[in-house]
Amino acid sequence: MVEVGGFFGLLLLILVVYAVVKTVQSDASTLGKVIWVVLLLMLPVLGFILWLLFGPKG
């Protein structure tokens, strides 16, 4: 039986990696990219939600 916490942990990991890749590929400034990546790695759940709402576009 798959552990529910393990499934959500894996899903969160995939989403955070996606957000980091999209941030690095964006047109944001280098400082902006660094801040977003650090936020995503230090606070994955909150960082991902904030990235969805306010993150770099394009």
mmJSON file of the N, C-alpha and C atoms, coordinates in Angstrom:
{"data_MODEL":{"atom_site":{
"group_PDB":["ATOM","ATOM","ATOM","ATOM","ATOM","ATOM","ATOM","ATOM","ATOM","ATOM","ATOM","ATOM","ATOM","ATOM","ATOM","ATOM","ATOM","ATOM","ATOM","ATOM","ATOM","ATOM","ATOM","ATOM","ATOM","ATOM","ATOM","ATOM","ATOM","ATOM","ATOM","ATOM","ATOM","ATOM","ATOM","ATOM","ATOM","ATOM","ATOM","ATOM","ATOM","ATOM","ATOM","ATOM","ATOM","ATOM","ATOM","ATOM","ATOM","ATOM","ATOM","ATOM","ATOM","ATOM","ATOM","ATOM","ATOM","ATOM","ATOM","ATOM","ATOM","ATOM","ATOM","ATOM","ATOM","ATOM","ATOM","ATOM","ATOM","ATOM","ATOM","ATOM","ATOM","ATOM","ATOM","ATOM","ATOM","ATOM","ATOM","ATOM","ATOM","ATOM","ATOM","ATOM","ATOM","ATOM","ATOM","ATOM","ATOM","ATOM","ATOM","ATOM","ATOM","ATOM","ATOM","ATOM","ATOM","ATOM","ATOM","ATOM","ATOM","ATOM","ATOM","ATOM","ATOM","ATOM","ATOM","ATOM","ATOM","ATOM","ATOM","ATOM","ATOM","ATOM","ATOM","ATOM","ATOM","ATOM","ATOM","ATOM","ATOM","ATOM","ATOM","ATOM","ATOM","ATOM","ATOM","ATOM","ATOM","ATOM","ATOM","ATOM","ATOM","ATOM","ATOM","ATOM","ATOM","ATOM","ATOM","ATOM","ATOM","ATOM","ATOM","ATOM","ATOM","ATOM","ATOM","ATOM","ATOM","ATOM","ATOM","ATOM","ATOM","ATOM","ATOM","ATOM","ATOM","ATOM","ATOM","ATOM","ATOM","ATOM","ATOM","ATOM","ATOM","ATOM","ATOM","ATOM","ATOM","ATOM","ATOM","ATOM","ATOM","ATOM"],
"id":[1,2,3,4,5,6,7,8,9,10,11,12,13,14,15,16,17,18,19,20,21,22,23,24,25,26,27,28,29,30,31,32,33,34,35,36,37,38,39,40,41,42,43,44,45,46,47,48,49,50,51,52,53,54,55,56,57,58,59,60,61,62,63,64,65,66,67,68,69,70,71,72,73,74,75,76,77,78,79,80,81,82,83,84,85,86,87,88,89,90,91,92,93,94,95,96,97,98,99,100,101,102,103,104,105,106,107,108,109,110,111,112,113,114,115,116,117,118,119,120,121,122,123,124,125,126,127,128,129,130,131,132,133,134,135,136,137,138,139,140,141,142,143,144,145,146,147,148,149,150,151,152,153,154,155,156,157,158,159,160,161,162,163,164,165,166,167,168,169,170,171,172,173,174],
"type_symbol":["N","C","C","N","C","C","N","C","C","N","C","C","N","C","C","N","C","C","N","C","C","N","C","C","N","C","C","N","C","C","N","C","C","N","C","C","N","C","C","N","C","C","N","C","C","N","C","C","N","C","C","N","C","C","N","C","C","N","C","C","N","C","C","N","C","C","N","C","C","N","C","C","N","C","C","N","C","C","N","C","C","N","C","C","N","C","C","N","C","C","N","C","C","N","C","C","N","C","C","N","C","C","N","C","C","N","C","C","N","C","C","N","C","C","N","C","C","N","C","C","N","C","C","N","C","C","N","C","C","N","C","C","N","C","C","N","C","C","N","C","C","N","C","C","N","C","C","N","C","C","N","C","C","N","C","C","N","C","C","N","C","C","N","C","C","N","C","C","N","C","C","N","C","C"],
"label_atom_id":["N","CA","C","N","CA","C","N","CA","C","N","CA","C","N","CA","C","N","CA","C","N","CA","C","N","CA","C","N","CA","C","N","CA","C","N","CA","C","N","CA","C","N","CA","C","N","CA","C","N","CA","C","N","CA","C","N","CA","C","N","CA","C","N","CA","C","N","CA","C","N","CA","C","N","CA","C","N","CA","C","N","CA","C","N","CA","C","N","CA","C","N","CA","C","N","CA","C","N","CA","C","N","CA","C","N","CA","C","N","CA","C","N","CA","C","N","CA","C","N","CA","C","N","CA","C","N","CA","C","N","CA","C","N","CA","C","N","CA","C","N","CA","C","N","CA","C","N","CA","C","N","CA","C","N","CA","C","N","CA","C","N","CA","C","N","CA","C","N","CA","C","N","CA","C","N","CA","C","N","CA","C","N","CA","C","N","CA","C","N","CA","C","N","CA","C","N","CA","C","N","CA","C"],
"label_alt_id":[null,null,null,null,null,null,null,null,null,null,null,null,null,null,null,null,null,null,null,null,null,null,null,null,null,null,null,null,null,null,null,null,null,null,null,null,null,null,null,null,null,null,null,null,null,null,null,null,null,null,null,null,null,null,null,null,null,null,null,null,null,null,null,null,null,null,null,null,null,null,null,null,null,null,null,null,null,null,null,null,null,null,null,null,null,null,null,null,null,null,null,null,null,null,null,null,null,null,null,null,null,null,null,null,null,null,null,null,null,null,null,null,null,null,null,null,null,null,null,null,null,null,null,null,null,null,null,null,null,null,null,null,null,null,null,null,null,null,null,null,null,null,null,null,null,null,null,null,null,null,null,null,null,null,null,null,null,null,null,null,null,null,null,null,null,null,null,null,null,null,null,null,null,null],
"label_comp_id":["MET","MET","MET","VAL","VAL","VAL","GLU","GLU","GLU","VAL","VAL","VAL","GLY","GLY","GLY","GLY","GLY","GLY","PHE","PHE","PHE","PHE","PHE","PHE","GLY","GLY","GLY","LEU","LEU","LEU","LEU","LEU","LEU","LEU","LEU","LEU","LEU","LEU","LEU","ILE","ILE","ILE","LEU","LEU","LEU","VAL","VAL","VAL","VAL","VAL","VAL","TYR","TYR","TYR","ALA","ALA","ALA","VAL","VAL","VAL","VAL","VAL","VAL","LYS","LYS","LYS","THR","THR","THR","VAL","VAL","VAL","GLN","GLN","GLN","SER","SER","SER","ASP","ASP","ASP","ALA","ALA","ALA","SER","SER","SER","THR","THR","THR","LEU","LEU","LEU","GLY","GLY","GLY","LYS","LYS","LYS","VAL","VAL","VAL","ILE","ILE","ILE","TRP","TRP","TRP","VAL","VAL","VAL","VAL","VAL","VAL","LEU","LEU","LEU","LEU","LEU","LEU","LEU","LEU","LEU","MET","MET","MET","LEU","LEU","LEU","PRO","PRO","PRO","VAL","VAL","VAL","LEU","LEU","LEU","GLY","GLY","GLY","PHE","PHE","PHE","ILE","ILE","ILE","LEU","LEU","LEU","TRP","TRP","TRP","LEU","LEU","LEU","LEU","LEU","LEU","PHE","PHE","PHE","GLY","GLY","GLY","PRO","PRO","PRO","LYS","LYS","LYS","GLY","GLY","GLY"],
"label_asym_id":["A","A","A","A","A","A","A","A","A","A","A","A","A","A","A","A","A","A","A","A","A","A","A","A","A","A","A","A","A","A","A","A","A","A","A","A","A","A","A","A","A","A","A","A","A","A","A","A","A","A","A","A","A","A","A","A","A","A","A","A","A","A","A","A","A","A","A","A","A","A","A","A","A","A","A","A","A","A","A","A","A","A","A","A","A","A","A","A","A","A","A","A","A","A","A","A","A","A","A","A","A","A","A","A","A","A","A","A","A","A","A","A","A","A","A","A","A","A","A","A","A","A","A","A","A","A","A","A","A","A","A","A","A","A","A","A","A","A","A","A","A","A","A","A","A","A","A","A","A","A","A","A","A","A","A","A","A","A","A","A","A","A","A","A","A","A","A","A","A","A","A","A","A","A"],
"label_entity_id":["1","1","1","1","1","1","1","1","1","1","1","1","1","1","1","1","1","1","1","1","1","1","1","1","1","1","1","1","1","1","1","1","1","1","1","1","1","1","1","1","1","1","1","1","1","1","1","1","1","1","1","1","1","1","1","1","1","1","1","1","1","1","1","1","1","1","1","1","1","1","1","1","1","1","1","1","1","1","1","1","1","1","1","1","1","1","1","1","1","1","1","1","1","1","1","1","1","1","1","1","1","1","1","1","1","1","1","1","1","1","1","1","1","1","1","1","1","1","1","1","1","1","1","1","1","1","1","1","1","1","1","1","1","1","1","1","1","1","1","1","1","1","1","1","1","1","1","1","1","1","1","1","1","1","1","1","1","1","1","1","1","1","1","1","1","1","1","1","1","1","1","1","1","1"],
"label_seq_id":[1,1,1,2,2,2,3,3,3,4,4,4,5,5,5,6,6,6,7,7,7,8,8,8,9,9,9,10,10,10,11,11,11,12,12,12,13,13,13,14,14,14,15,15,15,16,16,16,17,17,17,18,18,18,19,19,19,20,20,20,21,21,21,22,22,22,23,23,23,24,24,24,25,25,25,26,26,26,27,27,27,28,28,28,29,29,29,30,30,30,31,31,31,32,32,32,33,33,33,34,34,34,35,35,35,36,36,36,37,37,37,38,38,38,39,39,39,40,40,40,41,41,41,42,42,42,43,43,43,44,44,44,45,45,45,46,46,46,47,47,47,48,48,48,49,49,49,50,50,50,51,51,51,52,52,52,53,53,53,54,54,54,55,55,55,56,56,56,57,57,57,58,58,58],
"pdbx_PDB_ins_code":[null,null,null,null,null,null,null,null,null,null,null,null,null,null,null,null,null,null,null,null,null,null,null,null,null,null,null,null,null,null,null,null,null,null,null,null,null,null,null,null,null,null,null,null,null,null,null,null,null,null,null,null,null,null,null,null,null,null,null,null,null,null,null,null,null,null,null,null,null,null,null,null,null,null,null,null,null,null,null,null,null,null,null,null,null,null,null,null,null,null,null,null,null,null,null,null,null,null,null,null,null,null,null,null,null,null,null,null,null,null,null,null,null,null,null,null,null,null,null,null,null,null,null,null,null,null,null,null,null,null,null,null,null,null,null,null,null,null,null,null,null,null,null,null,null,null,null,null,null,null,null,null,null,null,null,null,null,null,null,null,null,null,null,null,null,null,null,null,null,null,null,null,null,null],
"Cartn_x":[0.838,0.0,0.884,0.559,1.353,0.971,1.964,1.744,1.278,0.241,-0.313,0.712,1.424,2.45,3.554,3.894,4.913,4.477,3.202,2.665,2.675,2.183,2.14,3.537,4.451,5.839,6.468,6.21,6.724,6.086,4.786,4.089,4.651,4.889,5.463,6.866,7.663,9.005,8.946,8.052,7.913,7.492,6.528,6.057,7.138,7.917,8.987,10.086,10.449,11.456,10.957,9.692,9.104,9.194,8.846,8.885,10.311,11.276,12.676,13.134,12.817,13.227,12.585,11.286,10.605,11.152,11.539,12.107,13.455,14.301,15.627,15.508,14.505,14.313,13.611,13.112,12.335,13.239,12.602,13.32,13.575,13.34,13.539,15.023,15.293,16.686,17.355,18.657,19.402,19.067,18.992,18.651,17.25,16.323,14.964,14.921,15.671,15.737,16.302,17.374,18.005,17.037,16.336,15.389,14.275,13.724,12.651,13.136,14.321,14.839,15.092,15.67,15.907,14.584,13.605,12.29,11.65,11.743,11.165,11.855,13.153,13.884,13.743,13.642,13.553,12.125,11.134,9.734,8.949,9.051,8.503,7.0,6.183,4.733,4.359,4.75,4.442,5.133,6.378,7.116,6.455,5.944,5.279,3.981,3.226,1.974,2.275,3.272,3.644,4.165,4.924,5.44,4.291,3.258,2.109,1.413,1.324,0.605,1.442,2.711,3.521,4.821,5.085,6.357,6.577,7.802,8.123,7.317,6.842,6.055,6.894,6.826,7.513,8.927],
"Cartn_y":[-1.182,0.0,1.247,2.203,3.425,4.375,4.916,5.862,7.201,7.779,9.034,10.155,10.235,11.267,11.135,9.911,9.677,10.144,9.922,10.357,11.872,12.549,14.008,14.613,13.948,14.399,14.332,13.243,13.088,14.12,14.336,15.33,16.728,17.06,18.358,18.502,17.455,17.489,17.778,17.112,17.322,18.76,19.285,20.651,21.684,21.471,22.415,22.377,21.192,21.099,21.809,21.633,22.325,23.842,24.326,25.764,26.302,25.553,25.994,26.075,25.064,25.062,26.232,26.458,27.561,28.911,29.025,30.274,30.545,29.531,29.699,30.052,29.537,29.815,31.148,31.796,33.026,34.211,35.327,36.559,37.434,36.919,37.694,38.001,38.992,39.334,38.189,38.196,37.14,37.132,38.31,38.389,37.838,38.175,37.655,36.143,35.59,34.134,33.484,34.062,33.499,33.525,34.628,34.748,33.716,33.553,32.577,31.153,30.819,29.46,29.171,30.128,29.937,29.777,30.597,30.505,29.147,28.687,27.384,26.236,26.344,25.26,25.303,26.494,26.617,26.392,26.858,26.715,26.142,24.85,24.299,24.53,24.296,24.427,25.899,26.722,28.147,28.793,28.414,28.964,28.655,27.43,27.066,27.848,27.999,28.775,30.221,30.809,32.193,32.299,31.292,31.29,31.264,30.451,30.404,31.772,32.439,33.723,34.896,34.948,36.142,35.896,34.659,34.312,34.958,34.865,35.47,34.818,35.647,35.147,35.249,34.244,34.287,33.866],
"Cartn_z":[0.0,0.0,0.0,-0.848,-0.966,0.15,0.782,1.864,1.289,1.88,1.369,1.47,2.581,2.741,1.711,1.357,0.349,-1.026,-1.344,-2.635,-2.729,-1.689,-1.715,-1.665,-0.993,-0.972,-2.362,-3.06,-4.422,-5.352,-5.219,-6.024,-5.764,-4.504,-4.158,-4.745,-4.68,-5.259,-6.758,-7.461,-8.903,-9.192,-8.429,-8.647,-8.356,-7.31,-6.965,-8.02,-8.492,-9.552,-10.806,-11.147,-12.292,-12.105,-10.923,-10.65,-10.735,-10.227,-10.285,-11.744,-12.536,-13.947,-14.682,-14.485,-15.156,-14.704,-13.448,-12.933,-13.578,-13.656,-14.254,-15.739,-16.419,-17.845,-18.105,-17.065,-17.256,-17.593,-17.927,-18.26,-17.04,-15.85,-14.628,-14.431,-13.594,-13.292,-12.539,-12.529,-11.829,-10.346,-9.745,-8.321,-8.085,-8.952,-8.822,-8.913,-9.846,-9.996,-8.743,-8.213,-7.013,-5.838,-5.675,-4.559,-4.694,-5.898,-6.094,-5.851,-6.355,-6.169,-4.688,-3.973,-2.538,-1.798,-2.136,-1.502,-1.776,-3.002,-3.35,-2.617,-2.428,-1.76,-0.244,0.324,1.78,2.306,1.56,1.955,0.772,0.524,-0.707,-0.907,0.095,-0.079,-0.245,0.702,0.639,-0.556,-0.811,-1.935,-3.259,-3.416,-4.669,-4.843,-3.767,-3.856,-4.218,-3.567,-3.886,-5.316,-5.76,-7.133,-8.135,-7.846,-8.746,-8.831,-7.697,-7.667,-8.17,-7.778,-8.012,-8.787,-9.139,-9.765,-11.121,-11.614,-12.908,-14.029,-14.914,-16.055,-17.322,-18.137,-19.421,-19.442],
"occupancy":[1.0,1.0,1.0,1.0,1.0,1.0,1.0,1.0,1.0,1.0,1.0,1.0,1.0,1.0,1.0,1.0,1.0,1.0,1.0,1.0,1.0,1.0,1.0,1.0,1.0,1.0,1.0,1.0,1.0,1.0,1.0,1.0,1.0,1.0,1.0,1.0,1.0,1.0,1.0,1.0,1.0,1.0,1.0,1.0,1.0,1.0,1.0,1.0,1.0,1.0,1.0,1.0,1.0,1.0,1.0,1.0,1.0,1.0,1.0,1.0,1.0,1.0,1.0,1.0,1.0,1.0,1.0,1.0,1.0,1.0,1.0,1.0,1.0,1.0,1.0,1.0,1.0,1.0,1.0,1.0,1.0,1.0,1.0,1.0,1.0,1.0,1.0,1.0,1.0,1.0,1.0,1.0,1.0,1.0,1.0,1.0,1.0,1.0,1.0,1.0,1.0,1.0,1.0,1.0,1.0,1.0,1.0,1.0,1.0,1.0,1.0,1.0,1.0,1.0,1.0,1.0,1.0,1.0,1.0,1.0,1.0,1.0,1.0,1.0,1.0,1.0,1.0,1.0,1.0,1.0,1.0,1.0,1.0,1.0,1.0,1.0,1.0,1.0,1.0,1.0,1.0,1.0,1.0,1.0,1.0,1.0,1.0,1.0,1.0,1.0,1.0,1.0,1.0,1.0,1.0,1.0,1.0,1.0,1.0,1.0,1.0,1.0,1.0,1.0,1.0,1.0,1.0,1.0,1.0,1.0,1.0,1.0,1.0,1.0],
"B_iso_or_equiv":[0.0,0.0,0.0,0.0,0.0,0.0,0.0,0.0,0.0,0.0,0.0,0.0,0.0,0.0,0.0,0.0,0.0,0.0,0.0,0.0,0.0,0.0,0.0,0.0,0.0,0.0,0.0,0.0,0.0,0.0,0.0,0.0,0.0,0.0,0.0,0.0,0.0,0.0,0.0,0.0,0.0,0.0,0.0,0.0,0.0,0.0,0.0,0.0,0.0,0.0,0.0,0.0,0.0,0.0,0.0,0.0,0.0,0.0,0.0,0.0,0.0,0.0,0.0,0.0,0.0,0.0,0.0,0.0,0.0,0.0,0.0,0.0,0.0,0.0,0.0,0.0,0.0,0.0,0.0,0.0,0.0,0.0,0.0,0.0,0.0,0.0,0.0,0.0,0.0,0.0,0.0,0.0,0.0,0.0,0.0,0.0,0.0,0.0,0.0,0.0,0.0,0.0,0.0,0.0,0.0,0.0,0.0,0.0,0.0,0.0,0.0,0.0,0.0,0.0,0.0,0.0,0.0,0.0,0.0,0.0,0.0,0.0,0.0,0.0,0.0,0.0,0.0,0.0,0.0,0.0,0.0,0.0,0.0,0.0,0.0,0.0,0.0,0.0,0.0,0.0,0.0,0.0,0.0,0.0,0.0,0.0,0.0,0.0,0.0,0.0,0.0,0.0,0.0,0.0,0.0,0.0,0.0,0.0,0.0,0.0,0.0,0.0,0.0,0.0,0.0,0.0,0.0,0.0,0.0,0.0,0.0,0.0,0.0,0.0],
"pdbx_formal_charge":[null,null,null,null,null,null,null,null,null,null,null,null,null,null,null,null,null,null,null,null,null,null,null,null,null,null,null,null,null,null,null,null,null,null,null,null,null,null,null,null,null,null,null,null,null,null,null,null,null,null,null,null,null,null,null,null,null,null,null,null,null,null,null,null,null,null,null,null,null,null,null,null,null,null,null,null,null,null,null,null,null,null,null,null,null,null,null,null,null,null,null,null,null,null,null,null,null,null,null,null,null,null,null,null,null,null,null,null,null,null,null,null,null,null,null,null,null,null,null,null,null,null,null,null,null,null,null,null,null,null,null,null,null,null,null,null,null,null,null,null,null,null,null,null,null,null,null,null,null,null,null,null,null,null,null,null,null,null,null,null,null,null,null,null,null,null,null,null,null,null,null,null,null,null],
"auth_seq_id":[1,1,1,2,2,2,3,3,3,4,4,4,5,5,5,6,6,6,7,7,7,8,8,8,9,9,9,10,10,10,11,11,11,12,12,12,13,13,13,14,14,14,15,15,15,16,16,16,17,17,17,18,18,18,19,19,19,20,20,20,21,21,21,22,22,22,23,23,23,24,24,24,25,25,25,26,26,26,27,27,27,28,28,28,29,29,29,30,30,30,31,31,31,32,32,32,33,33,33,34,34,34,35,35,35,36,36,36,37,37,37,38,38,38,39,39,39,40,40,40,41,41,41,42,42,42,43,43,43,44,44,44,45,45,45,46,46,46,47,47,47,48,48,48,49,49,49,50,50,50,51,51,51,52,52,52,53,53,53,54,54,54,55,55,55,56,56,56,57,57,57,58,58,58],
"auth_comp_id":["MET","MET","MET","VAL","VAL","VAL","GLU","GLU","GLU","VAL","VAL","VAL","GLY","GLY","GLY","GLY","GLY","GLY","PHE","PHE","PHE","PHE","PHE","PHE","GLY","GLY","GLY","LEU","LEU","LEU","LEU","LEU","LEU","LEU","LEU","LEU","LEU","LEU","LEU","ILE","ILE","ILE","LEU","LEU","LEU","VAL","VAL","VAL","VAL","VAL","VAL","TYR","TYR","TYR","ALA","ALA","ALA","VAL","VAL","VAL","VAL","VAL","VAL","LYS","LYS","LYS","THR","THR","THR","VAL","VAL","VAL","GLN","GLN","GLN","SER","SER","SER","ASP","ASP","ASP","ALA","ALA","ALA","SER","SER","SER","THR","THR","THR","LEU","LEU","LEU","GLY","GLY","GLY","LYS","LYS","LYS","VAL","VAL","VAL","ILE","ILE","ILE","TRP","TRP","TRP","VAL","VAL","VAL","VAL","VAL","VAL","LEU","LEU","LEU","LEU","LEU","LEU","LEU","LEU","LEU","MET","MET","MET","LEU","LEU","LEU","PRO","PRO","PRO","VAL","VAL","VAL","LEU","LEU","LEU","GLY","GLY","GLY","PHE","PHE","PHE","ILE","ILE","ILE","LEU","LEU","LEU","TRP","TRP","TRP","LEU","LEU","LEU","LEU","LEU","LEU","PHE","PHE","PHE","GLY","GLY","GLY","PRO","PRO","PRO","LYS","LYS","LYS","GLY","GLY","GLY"],
"auth_asym_id":["A","A","A","A","A","A","A","A","A","A","A","A","A","A","A","A","A","A","A","A","A","A","A","A","A","A","A","A","A","A","A","A","A","A","A","A","A","A","A","A","A","A","A","A","A","A","A","A","A","A","A","A","A","A","A","A","A","A","A","A","A","A","A","A","A","A","A","A","A","A","A","A","A","A","A","A","A","A","A","A","A","A","A","A","A","A","A","A","A","A","A","A","A","A","A","A","A","A","A","A","A","A","A","A","A","A","A","A","A","A","A","A","A","A","A","A","A","A","A","A","A","A","A","A","A","A","A","A","A","A","A","A","A","A","A","A","A","A","A","A","A","A","A","A","A","A","A","A","A","A","A","A","A","A","A","A","A","A","A","A","A","A","A","A","A","A","A","A","A","A","A","A","A","A"],
"auth_atom_id":["N","CA","C","N","CA","C","N","CA","C","N","CA","C","N","CA","C","N","CA","C","N","CA","C","N","CA","C","N","CA","C","N","CA","C","N","CA","C","N","CA","C","N","CA","C","N","CA","C","N","CA","C","N","CA","C","N","CA","C","N","CA","C","N","CA","C","N","CA","C","N","CA","C","N","CA","C","N","CA","C","N","CA","C","N","CA","C","N","CA","C","N","CA","C","N","CA","C","N","CA","C","N","CA","C","N","CA","C","N","CA","C","N","CA","C","N","CA","C","N","CA","C","N","CA","C","N","CA","C","N","CA","C","N","CA","C","N","CA","C","N","CA","C","N","CA","C","N","CA","C","N","CA","C","N","CA","C","N","CA","C","N","CA","C","N","CA","C","N","CA","C","N","CA","C","N","CA","C","N","CA","C","N","CA","C","N","CA","C","N","CA","C","N","CA","C","N","CA","C","N","CA","C"],
"pdbx_PDB_model_num":[1,1,1,1,1,1,1,1,1,1,1,1,1,1,1,1,1,1,1,1,1,1,1,1,1,1,1,1,1,1,1,1,1,1,1,1,1,1,1,1,1,1,1,1,1,1,1,1,1,1,1,1,1,1,1,1,1,1,1,1,1,1,1,1,1,1,1,1,1,1,1,1,1,1,1,1,1,1,1,1,1,1,1,1,1,1,1,1,1,1,1,1,1,1,1,1,1,1,1,1,1,1,1,1,1,1,1,1,1,1,1,1,1,1,1,1,1,1,1,1,1,1,1,1,1,1,1,1,1,1,1,1,1,1,1,1,1,1,1,1,1,1,1,1,1,1,1,1,1,1,1,1,1,1,1,1,1,1,1,1,1,1,1,1,1,1,1,1,1,1,1,1,1,1]
}}}
